[in-house]
């Protein structure tokens, strides 16, 4: 699965790991994350992420 990187802080969203603290289960593709999800490191919007 495609990883995505935050253009603000360089946090990498890995679909294999998800974001359990943010309510995103492991195995969740980036495209299926709710639009109101934010970067767990810096709080940037989902729209601030780009494919790695």
C-alpha positions in Angstrom: 0.0 0.0 0.0 1.1 3.6 -0.7 2.6 5.6 2.1 1.9 9.3 2.4 4.1 12.0 3.8 3.1 15.2 5.6 4.5 18.2 3.7 4.6 20.2 7.0 6.6 17.9 9.3 7.6 14.9 7.2 5.5 12.4 9.3 4.9 9.3 7.1 1.5 7.7 7.2 2.0 3.9 6.7 -1.3 2.1 5.9 0.2 -1.1 7.4 0.4 0.7 10.8 -2.5 3.1 10.5 -2.9 5.7 13.3 -4.4 3.8 16.2 -4.3 6.8 18.5 -6.2 8.8 15.9 -8.8 6.0 15.4 -7.4 4.7 12.1 -7.0 0.9 12.1 -3.9 -0.8 10.7 -4.5 -1.7 7.0 -6.5 1.4 6.3 -5.5 3.0 2.9 -4.9 6.7 3.0 -7.8 7.3 0.6 -10.2 5.8 3.2 -9.2 8.0 6.1 -11.9 10.6 6.9 -11.2 14.1 5.5 -11.2 15.6 9.0 -8.2 13.5 10.1 -5.1 15.5 11.0 -1.4 14.6 11.2 -0.7 13.0 14.6 2.6 14.9 14.8 1.8 18.4 13.8 -1.9 18.7 13.3 -1.7 19.4 9.5 -4.8 18.6 7.4 -5.1 15.4 5.4 -4.8 17.7 2.3 -1.2 18.5 3.3 -0.1 14.9 2.6 1.5 13.7 -0.6 2.4 10.2 -1.9 5.8 9.2 -0.7 
